[in-house]
Amino acid sequence: MLRVVETFSGIGSQVQALKNAQIDHSVKAIVEWEIGAMYAYDIIHNGPQNLKLYRHHTRDSIVDHLLKYNLSTDGKSAISERSLKSMSMSQLKAILSSIERNNNLVDINTVGADNLPDTDVMTYSFPCQDLSVSGHWHNNKGGIERDAKNRSTLLWQIERILKEYSDSEKKLPKFLLMENVSNILAKKHIENFNEWQLFLENLGYVNQLYTLDSRNFGIPQSRVRTYLVSALAKNDEQRDSINQYFFENNLQNLNISEDKILPISDFLRLDYSNEQYRKEAIASTPMYTPSRQKIYENNIILATDETAHIGKYARTVTTKQDRHPNSGLVEYKNIILTDSNKKYRNLTPRECFLLMGFEEDKFNLLMENNIDINKDRKILSSSKLIKLAGNSIVVPVLEQLFTQINDINHQILEKGSN
């Protein structure tokens, strides 16, 4: 069994991939501070919460408990005590349940080797905002430079934790798995990234660097991301065997084959006789303003009315859809869902989840348990759901990476320990 710790866990594409690949595993802890992500993770992977377990709490007692954690509503900054106190009791209980049911250690800055359980695989998809090519929109600077003091430099918290493992003589994780934007390999960032890889090599890890397109794994989404698989070798023989395995099974040698990419029609929900699909489509249909006209003219048309276009695939699912560039549009020609001043719609949150490789029943489960914050708001708004999908990892890609990790574990590492 692989014992897993998911840092920067998001909605848990990693554990979903392990389940899909039928790899024997147990998630021992996660690290996630963004409230929407931790709630979605909990529902997707554990099912409905039983908030009656927290009926002994008063508002003050549950707030005091949650103040022990460094929580965030936007993934950018910590929530204030005042904002926490303004939340409904159901929301406060849901947050606490999300932490406790998943052994969520919440803040990577406070996680140490001493409070992590024994681990075979540690995943670390640290924030990409300060590495992304779109980072200039946010005045992001420094990338993963140690002293940049931005979100992407949380990478070095993983270094700190691994050093603590080594210094305390606690067993290092046998495997590490990183995912991030491919701009981490750009000239601006490569020196720092090479420093990171050298650090891992000095600890005894064999690194395999991949840049992979989700279309190679059947998903009709042009999403290119960089992954680093690191396997801990005990000796030269294991090191050579691991290198040979990656040479013979290099996922980067896969070529895009149009007949292996699933049709976009499998991922779009165009049957507007379905009341829920229709409702979601209307919510994703903007007014046709001059700025939206430019979006309409400069983005991919994935479908017209209720017909998906053969051979089309979406652009990268991002954290926002009502902008240029976006993932793709569904245009209206012969149907009118709302009024005639609406020419197209963006992808719905449901479609974004599907394009990230999550099964529709997982999205339905999330919607069935999307609790009310107040009369007009849910804990997970449509914009939040799209953001969670855009920040996630394509599940089928992870399935193949975890299959390689499992193979190396059984064929090389465990064999070498007998």
N, C-alpha and C positions, 0 to 999 in steps of 0.2 A: 504494500500500500504506500502511495506517495502522500506524505504529510505536507500540506500546502499552506503558505502564508501569502495572502494577496495584499501587497501594499499599493496605495493609490487604486483601490479596487474598483471604483466606479460602480456600475450596475452588475458586475460579476461576469463579464464575457469569458474570463479565464475558467471559472468553475463550470460555466455552462459548456464550454468546450470539453472539459474533462468528462462531464456527464455524457455528452454526445458521443465521444470517442470510447466510451465504456471503459475508462481507465480507473482502476481501483484507487481511490483517493479519499482523503479527509481534510477539509479546510479547518485548520487549527486556529487561525486568527485572520482578521482583515484590518486594514488601516484606511479609513476614509472619513474625512471631516465634513464633507458637504452633505447637508441634511437630506436633500432630495435624492441624492445618489444612494445614501445608506438606507433610506426607506425603500427605494425601488429594489435594491439588492435583497433586502430582507424579504419582501413580498415575493419576488421572482423565485427565490431559491428556498424559501421556508414556508410560503403560503400565508394565509391570513394570520394576523396577530390576535392574541387574546388579551385585550386591554383591561379585562376584569382583574387580571393579576396585579394591577397597579391601583386598585380601588382604595387601598389603605393610604395612598399618597394625598396630601393636600397640595394646592398650587405651590405654596412656599417650599414644601419638602421636595417636590419633584424639580423645581427650579434650582434649589440648592444642590441637588444631586447632579443636574446637568451642567451647572457652572464649574464642575470639576474638569469638564472637557473643553477643549478648544474647538467649538463648533462654528460652522459657516453656512450661510444661506446661498451664497453665490460662488463659493470656491475660491474667492479672492481675498476676503478679509474675515476676521472673526466676528461672530455675532455679539452684540452688546447685551448686557444684563437686562437693560430696558426692553430690547426687542424680544428677548427670551420670555420675559414676564408678560408680554403682550399676546403670546400665543395661547390658543385654546388648550384646554386640558387634554382633549383627544390628540392634538398634535404633540404636546409634550410627552404624553404616554407612548405615542408611536415612535418618537425619537429614542426614548429610553429603551423600548423593546428592540428597536433596530440595533442598538449598541449591544445589548446583553445577549440577544439570540445568536449573534455572530462573533462574539468575543472581539468586538471592534475596539481597537486601541486608539482610534480616532486621529491623533496628531502625530505625524511621522517625526516631528522634532522632539517628542518626549518618549519615543519608542527606543528601547535598548535591547541588546542581546540578552540581558538578564531577565527581561519580562516577555521574551518571545518563547513560545514552546519549541520543542525539538522539531526541526524543519528539514524536509527533503528538497522542496522547491519553493523559492521565493520569487514572486513576480513584482516588477516595479515599472509601471507605466506612468512615470512622473509627468507633471504638467508640461504641455508643449508650447504654451502661448509665447514664451520668450525665445523659442527656436523657430516658430512658424514663419514662413515667408510673408504672411499677413501681419506679422508682429508690429510692423511700422504703424499700423492703424492705432496701436495701443502705446506708441512711444516706447516699445520694449527695447532694451539694450542689454548687452552683456551675454546673452545666450546662457551657456552653462559655465561661464567663468565663476570661479569660486566666490569672489567678492562682489558679484553683481547684485546679490540680495533680491532676486526675483523668484518667481515660482519654479522656473525650470532648474534652478540651482538646488532644489530639493534632492536632486540626484546625489549630491554629496552627503546627504543624510544616510543614504544607503551605504556609502563608503564608511561613514562613522560606525554604523551598526556592524558591518563586517569586520572592522578593526576591533571592535569590542568582542566579537566572537573569537577572533584570533588571539587577542591579548588574554582572554579569560580561559583559553584552551577549550572552549565550548565547541562542539563539532559544527563546522560551517555547513550551510545548506549544500546538498550535492549538486543542485542545479539553480541557476538564476535565469530569469527570462525577462528581457526588456522589450518594450514597444514604444516607438515615438515617431514623430514626423521625420521624413527622409532628409529634411534640411539640417539635421544633426550632422550630416556628412559634408555640409557645405564648407567652403574655405574658412568662413568666419568661425565655425565651431569645431572643425575636425581636430585641431590640436588638443583641445580640452577633451574631446571624445576619445582620442588616442591615449591620452593620459589615463582616462578611466579604464580602458581596455588593458593597458599595461599594469595598472593596479591589480586587476583581476588575475592576470597572468602570474603576477608575483605571489598571489595567494595560492596558486596551483590550478586555476581554472583554464580550461581549453575553450576559447571563444569561437563561435561561428556566427558571422555577421550575414544577415539576409536583408535584402530590399525586395519586398513582395507586393504584387498587385492582387487585390481580392478577386479580380476576374479569373485569375489562374486557378481559383478554388471554387469556381462555379457561380459566384455572386455577380450579378450584372451591375457592378458599381466600380468605377475607376478610382480605386483607393490604394495608393502606394504608401507603404509604411516600412520603416526600418526596424528590424528585430535583432536582438543579440541573445543567443543561447550560450550559456556558460556551464560547462560540466566540470566538476572537480575530480581531477586525476590524482591518484595516490602515488603513482610511479610512472616511469617512462613507458612501460608496456601499455598501461591504460591510456596514457596520453596519445601514443601512436595509434591505438585502436579507435579512440574517439575521433581523431583526425581522419582516419581511414573511413569511418562510418559517414562522416559529413561529406567526404569526397565522393563516396558512392551514392549518397542519398541527398545531394544538394538540391534543395527546393527552389533555388534561384535558377536552375536549369529548365524549369517548367516554362513552356511557351504558351501564350494565349491561344487557345483553340476555340473558335466560335461555337463549335458544336458541343462544347463542354460547359459553356456559360448558360445558365438557366435563363429562360425568356423573362423579360421585364414584366410581362403580363402576370407571372407568378407572384409578383411583389406589389403590384398596384391593385388598389381596391376600387374598381370602376363600375361595379354593379350598384347603381344608385337606387335600385328598388330595395336594397338593404338599408333600413332606416339608420343604422349606426354608421355605415359607410357614408351615407348621404350627409348626415349631420357633421361628420368629421371633414368631409370635402368642403362643405359650406364654410366651416370655421377656418379653413385653409385658403379661402378665396378672397383675395384683396380687391379693393376698389381699383379701377383702371385709371390711375393718375399718370401724368407725364413720366414720372420716375419709374412707375411700374411698366409703362410702355417700353422703356429701354430694357427692363428685365425680360419682358416677353420677347423682344426682338433679338436678345443676345444670349439666350440660354437654350438648352436642349429641350425639344418637345418630345416627351416620352410617350404621350398618348393624345388622341383626339376624341373628345366625348367619352364613349365607353369602349374605345378600341385602342389597345396598346400597339405601338409601332414595332414591327419585327426587326430584330437586330440592334435595337437601341439599348444602351446601358446608361445608368445614372452617373453623374459626376460624384465626387466625394461628398458623402453626407456630412454636412457641417453643423455647427451648433445653432445656426439660424438659416431659415429657408427664404424669407422675404427680403432677398438682397441679390446683388450680382457680384460674383457668380454664385449660383446655387446648384442644387443637385439635379434639377430638371423640372419641367413643367407639364401639366396636363391642360391642354387648351380646350376651350368651349367653342364649338362651331354650330351644332344643331340642337344643343340642349341648353337650357337656362335653369340653373339651380337656385339662383336668388333673383338677380335682375340683370338687365341687358348691359349695364355698365361694368360687368365683370367678365373678362375675356379668358381668364385662365385661373388655375389654382396651383399652389405649391404642394409638395409632398406632405402628407399628413404624418403625425407622430407615429401612427401604426405602420405606415409604409417605411418610415425611417428605421424603426426597430426591425422590420423584416429584412431590409437591405443590410443590416448589421449582422444578420444571421440568426436572430432570435425567432423562435416559433411563435405563431400567432396566439397560441393558448397562453403563452407567458405574458404577452401584452394584454390579453383579455383578463388574466388574473390580476394584473396591475390595475386595470381600470375598475374591476369589481371591488377592489380594496382601496380605491383612491379617495381617502376620507375627506370630509368637509373641514376646511379651516374655519370658514364662517359661511354665511348664507350664499355668497356669490363666488367663493373660491375653494378650489381643491388643493390638497397638499402638493399635487403634481399638476401644474398647469400645462397647457399644450406647448408653450414655449419652453418650459422646463423639460418636458419629455423629449423634445427635439434636441435640446442641449445635451441631455444625458446620452442620447443615441450618438450624436456627433462626437462626443468625448469617449465613446466606447471603442472596442476593437472588434473587427469582423471575426465572428466565431469560427467559421470553417477554416480560416487561416490558423487560428490557435489550435484547432483540432490536430492539424498536421504537425505543428511544432511540439505539442504535448505527446503525440505518438512517437516522435523522435526521442524525446526525453525518456519516455517509458522504455523504448527499445534499448537505449544506451544504458539505462539503469539495470535492466534485466540481463542484457547480453554482455555487458562489459563491467560495470561497477559491482554488481552483486556477484557475478561470476568470479571477479578478482578477489572478493572477500571470503570466498569459500576455502 
